[in-house]
Amino acid sequence: MMMYPYLKLGPRDGVLLISVLIMLVLTLIFKWSVWEFSFSVVAVIISFLAGNMKSDKKNVLAFLKK
């Protein structure tokens, strides 16, 4: 039973949430500043988005087959 059916969260969103929570725990343990926490969260989000990008499946050596 879903508590919030309008959110539609998947496993990738769970991984992103867990990584942000890890950054929060590291911030509390090592007493990072707000800027360090913000930069680390932005870096995690950028890497998450970059990992979801589709790769081009161009056949680079197609000219050799002709």
N, C-alpha and C positions, 0 to 999 in steps of 0.2 A: 504494500500500500504506500503510495507516494504522498508525502505531506504537502508538497508544493508542485503540483503537476505542470504548472505554467513555466517552470524553470528549465526543464528538459536538460539536465546535466548528464554528461556521459563520463566514461572512464578517463578521457583526456582532461576533462575539467577537474576531476578528482585529483589527478596527478599535479595539476597546476595549483590547486588549493593546498595540497600537502606540501609542495615546495615553498609556497608563500608562508605557511605555518612554520616550516623549518627556519625560514629567514627570520620570522618573528621570535622564535626561541633563541636563535643565535644572537639576535639583537639584545634580548634580555640577559643572556648569559655573559656576553662579552662587552656589554654596555656600549653598543654602537650608538651613534647619533641618529637623528631622524633622517639626515641626508644619506648616511650610509645604508640605512634600511631602505629608503626610497630607491636609491641607485641599484641595490641588489634585487629588489622586486621588479624594477623596470628591466634589468638584465635578464631575469628569469622569464618574464613575459615576452621579451623580444626573442629569446632563444626558443620559447615554446611556439611562437608564431612562425619562426623560421623553420622549425622542424615540421610544421604542417603544410609548408608550401609544396606544391606539386613539382616534380622534376620533369624537365623536358625529355621525352624519349625519342629524340631525333637520332637517326642512324647516321653517325658521323662518317662512316666509311662506305656510304651508299654509292659513291662515285666509283669505287673499286669493283662493284658487282656488275657494272654496265659493260 
